[in-house]
Amino acid sequence: MAETTNFNGLVGHTSAGVPGAPGPLQPETPNMKIVERFTRTAPDTIEFRMTVTDPTVLATGSYTVAYPTYLDNKYEMYEYACHEGNTAVRNYIETSRFERAHPKQKK
């Protein structure tokens, strides 16, 4: 089990594409708590279950999403930052350089 607290309420979080979530974006407050559970349900299956609680902004007070994860020994996982197919870091750098070269005009 993993429990996450101490949110600052300054940013929201996304649950776009997560079955059962009210998504795609929810605000958060310092009252938010996330509890994640990982339960082995078969030799090759783990059920992931996450409950998000924030009675300040969620109409029902909380919601829970759950889905199975399956072992696939043929799946290759690459280290995120160095994988040659990872274009996210390059895109962040290019966007930052463009924004610095083309500052927004103040109105």
Protein Blocks (a to p, Z undefined) as FASTA:
>chain_A
ZZdehiehlaccdfehiahiabfbdcddfkbccddddddfbfkbccdddddddfklmmnl
pacddddddddfkbccddfklmmklmklmmmmmmmmmmmmmccddZZ
